[in-house]
Amino acid sequence: MLELKQFQVDAAKLMASRYAFFANYPDRPRKGTKPRPFVQALSAITVAGKTPILAEDINQICLHPHPQPIRFCVHQATAVR
């Protein structure tokens, strides 16, 4: 198992808490009856561990009872779902 550095854990917690707030926000923007998507960006220097941060973020989001998101991780000209 990979041990995350403290800044990676902090970044993942921050991203997960932002999603949890937005997903449960009563005044979330909507288009008709459908909620607008939540977009969040992660930017870090090369070899900072963006992939482990996103993996931990997704892990923390999956622990919450609100609807599960669809996550797209985009890097330059590629997208991973």
Secondary structure, 3 states (H helix, E strand, C coil): CCCCCHHHHHHHHHHHHHHHHHHHCCCCCEECCEECCCCCCCCCCCCCCHHHHHHHHHHHHHCCCCCCCCCCEEECCEEEC
